[in-house]
């Protein structure tokens, strides 16, 4: 039993070392120059060890980036506007992250030819945090902070698109003022569903 526990601990240590090495080398080399062989050498593991857990470089990078990203706060603090600001601040932190900017375009390119990677990218980087965000925006509808026909899915898609566009192409800082202006505009005139009173599926 002790050997089994020891083997499991070594596997976890190797995994953590591989992921941290990937992030460190990603920052130095960029996505295109990163290689499984180079990561294996720096992490002091065999390439086979990496391929047992990750099918390719894109899958490994996706995992390495994913574990670094914060979850969206969903706590009920009794103030929907401030809760929405906290959601928007977290999304701005994610989409404005230099690491996300560095790898997202490359991952999207790889995902175009790899349906499994595309699904993981959507589910693990986008959908998980979108579902968390919907909890907060739905609560704002229940409180009357947002109208009952507010299209929360479109709100979040618009935020993500704007944040990525400004961060990726213009290097604009997604600071607190940007976030509060965005939330204020959303509360003032949110997109609406086509059928009044019905919330969209997310």
Secondary structure as GFF3:
##gff-version 3
##sequence-region A 1 202
A	DSSP	alpha_helix	2	29	.	.	.	ID=ss1
A	DSSP	alpha_helix	36	43	.	.	.	ID=ss2
A	DSSP	alpha_helix	47	53	.	.	.	ID=ss3
A	DSSP	alpha_helix	57	66	.	.	.	ID=ss4
A	DSSP	alpha_helix	80	95	.	.	.	ID=ss5
A	DSSP	alpha_helix	98	111	.	.	.	ID=ss6
A	DSSP	alpha_helix	115	120	.	.	.	ID=ss7
A	DSSP	pi_helix	121	127	.	.	.	ID=ss8
A	DSSP	alpha_helix	128	143	.	.	.	ID=ss9
A	DSSP	alpha_helix	152	165	.	.	.	ID=ss10
A	DSSP	pi_helix	166	170	.	.	.	ID=ss11
A	DSSP	alpha_helix	176	188	.	.	.	ID=ss12
###
